[in-house]
Amino acid sequence: PMPMQMALVLAFMPVFRFNVPIALTMCWLSNPFTMPPMYYMEYLTGSFFLGTEISDVEISIEWFQDNIDDIFIPLYLGTFVYSLVISISAYWAVNHFWKKSVHTAKKKHRHHR
């Protein structure tokens, strides 16, 4: 997650082809209330994959700033893992439901002829 996500989505809209409503919805999932648990979960996941010891975490800006050097790599590895899993799952789900809706529409169209 990064600040100004919605602005970046809108700025890159003409450059990249993506589903804007889904992209904006995903931006809304990461907000000041959900970011601390998301960061913690990503940090735990990254630490698990790296086999590193988990630091005692205090959810505060000061703790984060003081410990960024120790948590940076596990945090971003965890972020990468979740991004990969969620994006592949979302792609599959949207593609599956899109194909199903097109198939249903074609079937209905053929039936009404």
C-alpha positions as CSV (number, residue, x, y, z in Angstrom):
1,P,0.0,0.0,0.0
2,M,1.1,3.5,-0.7
3,P,-0.3,7.0,-0.3
4,M,-2.3,8.5,-3.1
5,Q,-3.3,5.1,-4.5
6,M,-6.5,6.4,-6.1
7,A,-4.7,9.3,-7.8
8,L,-2.2,6.8,-9.3
9,V,-5.0,4.5,-10.5
10,L,-6.7,7.4,-12.2
11,A,-3.4,8.8,-13.6
12,F,-2.4,5.4,-15.1
13,M,-5.9,4.7,-16.4
14,P,-5.1,6.0,-20.0
15,V,-1.8,4.1,-20.1
16,F,-2.7,0.7,-18.8
17,R,-5.8,-1.3,-19.6
18,F,-7.4,-2.4,-16.3
19,N,-10.8,-2.6,-14.6
20,V,-11.0,0.9,-12.9
21,P,-13.9,0.1,-10.5
22,I,-12.0,-3.0,-9.2
23,A,-8.7,-1.0,-8.9
24,L,-10.4,1.8,-7.0
25,T,-12.2,-0.7,-4.7
26,M,-8.9,-2.4,-3.9
27,C,-7.5,1.0,-3.0
28,W,-10.4,1.5,-0.6
29,L,-9.6,-1.7,1.2
30,S,-6.3,-0.3,2.3
31,N,-7.1,2.7,4.5
32,P,-5.8,4.1,7.8
33,F,-7.9,1.6,9.8
34,T,-6.9,-1.5,7.8
35,M,-3.3,-0.7,7.0
36,P,-1.8,-1.6,10.5
37,P,-3.3,-5.2,10.5
38,M,-2.4,-5.6,6.8
39,Y,1.2,-4.5,7.4
40,Y,1.4,-6.8,10.4
41,M,0.1,-9.8,8.4
42,E,2.5,-9.0,5.6
43,Y,5.4,-8.7,8.0
44,L,4.5,-12.1,9.6
45,T,4.2,-13.7,6.2
46,G,7.5,-12.3,5.0
47,S,9.3,-13.3,8.2
48,F,7.9,-16.8,7.9
49,F,9.2,-17.2,4.3
50,L,12.6,-15.8,5.2
51,G,12.8,-17.8,8.4
52,T,13.6,-14.7,10.4
53,E,12.7,-14.0,14.0
54,I,9.6,-11.9,14.5
55,S,10.1,-8.6,16.4
56,D,7.7,-7.5,19.1
57,V,5.5,-5.2,17.1
58,E,3.9,-2.0,18.5
59,I,1.4,-0.5,16.1
60,S,2.6,3.1,16.1
61,I,4.3,5.4,13.6
62,E,7.3,5.8,15.9
63,W,7.9,2.1,16.2
64,F,7.6,1.7,12.5
65,Q,10.1,4.5,11.8
66,D,12.6,3.1,14.4
67,N,12.4,-0.5,13.1
68,I,12.0,0.0,9.4
69,D,15.5,-1.3,8.7
70,D,14.7,-4.6,10.4
71,I,11.3,-5.1,9.0
72,F,11.6,-3.7,5.5
73,I,12.6,-6.9,3.6
74,P,10.1,-9.2,5.5
75,L,7.3,-6.7,5.1
76,Y,7.8,-6.2,1.4
77,L,8.3,-9.9,0.7
78,G,5.0,-10.5,2.5
79,T,3.4,-7.8,0.5
80,F,4.6,-9.4,-2.7
81,V,3.3,-12.8,-1.7
82,Y,-0.2,-11.4,-0.9
83,S,-0.2,-9.3,-4.0
84,L,0.6,-12.2,-6.2
85,V,-1.9,-14.6,-4.6
86,I,-4.7,-12.0,-4.5
87,S,-4.1,-10.7,-8.1
88,I,-4.0,-14.2,-9.6
89,S,-7.1,-15.2,-7.6
90,A,-9.0,-12.0,-8.6
91,Y,-8.0,-12.4,-12.2
92,W,-9.2,-16.0,-12.3
93,A,-12.5,-15.1,-10.5
94,V,-13.3,-12.2,-12.8
95,N,-12.3,-14.1,-15.9
96,H,-14.4,-17.1,-14.8
97,F,-17.5,-15.1,-14.0
98,W,-17.1,-13.0,-17.2
99,K,-17.0,-16.1,-19.4
100,K,-19.9,-17.6,-17.5
101,S,-22.0,-14.4,-18.1
102,V,-21.1,-14.3,-21.8
103,H,-22.0,-18.0,-22.2
104,T,-25.3,-17.5,-20.4
105,A,-26.1,-14.4,-22.5
106,K,-25.3,-16.3,-25.7
107,K,-27.4,-19.2,-24.6
108,K,-30.3,-17.0,-23.7
109,H,-30.0,-15.1,-27.0
110,R,-30.1,-18.4,-29.0
111,H,-33.0,-19.6,-27.0
112,H,-35.1,-16.5,-27.8
113,R,-34.7,-16.7,-31.5
